[in-house]
C-alpha cells in the first residue's frame, strides 16, 4: 500500500470515528408529550458548501465557534494540505515540508491537529497548528 493510500485510509478512519462521536448512534430527538410519553422526531440537517481552491475538499471536525478542520486539494500541485475554515474562508495550513497533510481535529481556540506526510523514507508525522 502506498503512503498516499495509507494517509487517505487513516484520514477516512479518523473522519468516520469523529462523525460517530459528533452525531451519536441515533439521529432521533425525543421530547416529552402531555401524556408523559416521548415524542420522536427525525433530526434535520442542512449541508453547506465550504468551497475550496478548485480541487477536492474534506471536512473532518467542527468546533463550537463554527471553525472547521480538514483538507483541501488545489492548484498548482493538487496535493492535499491541512486546512482551517474560519468564517467560511479556507486557510491553507501547509505541510511540514513533505507533499501533503490533513487536519483531523481542532479545539475551541482553532488549533488543528493532524498528520503531515514527509515522504516515503520518513513516513507520517503528527502536527498541531493554526492560522495567524
N, C-alpha and C positions, 0 to 999 in steps of 0.2 A: 504494500500500500504506500502511495507517495505521501510526502509531507503535507502537500496541499489537501489530499483526501483525508488524512488524519486530522488536520486542522478543521476542515469542514465537518467531519464526524464529531469531533469534540464540541464544536460550536453548536451543532444541532442537538446533541445530548444535553448540554448546559441550557440551551434555549427551551427545550422540552421540559426540563426539570423546573426552571424558573416559571414557565407557563403554568405548570401544575400547582406550584406553590402560590402563585398570584391568583389563580382562578379557583382553586379548590377542586374537589372531585364532583361537586354537584352545582349546576348552574341555576338552581331554583331558589327563589326568595320566598320566605314564609313570613306571615304576619297573622296575629290572632284575629278571629272574627268575633261577632257578638255572641255566638253560641260557645265560644271558647275553643273551637276547632281551628287549626291553622289553615289559612287560605294559601294556595300555591300559585305563583305566577312565574312565567318564564322570564328570565333576565334578558334585557335588551342591550345590545352593543352597537356602537357606530364605528366604522372603520374610517381612519383619517389618512390621506396620502401625505407621507412625510417628505416626499421629494428627495432629490439627491443630485449628484453631479452628472447623471446621464447613464450610469450603469445600474447594476443591481444594488439594492439596499436591504438591510435586515435589522429590525429592532429586537433587542434581547431583554431589556429591562426599562422600567419607568419608575421615577421617584415621586413623592407627593407633590413636588413643585412642577411636575409635568416634564422634567428633563428626561431624555431617552438615550440610552446607551445601545450601541450596536455596531454595524459596519457598513461602509459604502464602498462601491467599486466605481471608479470613474476614469476619465481620460487623464493623462495620455496612456498609462500602462494597464489600466483596468485591474490592478491588484487591489485586494481588499485592504482597507485601512479602518482601524477603530474610529468610531465617530460618536459625538455627543451632540444631540439636538437640544438647543436652548431656544425657547420661544418659537419653535418651528423651523429654526435655521440649523442645518447640519454644520458641525465643526469637525474637520479632519484632525484626528489626534496623532496621525503619523505612525511610524514604526520605531523599533529600537535599532534600526539600521538594516534590517532584513527586508524581504519582499512584501510581507503582509502582517496584519494584526487584526484583532477583533475585540470589541468591548463586550463583556459578558454581564456586568452588574454595575450598579452605582449606588452611592449613598445620598443622603439628603443634601449634602454640600455640592453634589455634582461631580464627585471624584469617581472616576471609572476604573474598574479593574478588568483585566482581560489577559490575552495571550498574544505575543508577538513572535512570528517565525523569524529565525535568524539565519536560515539556510540549511541545506542538507546536512552539513557537518556539525552544526551547533544545535539543531532542534528548536523547540519552542521554549520561550521564557515568559513567565508571568510579568505583568506590569501594572502600575497604578498611575493615573494621570488625570489632568483636567485642562480645560482651556484657560487662557489668560496668564 
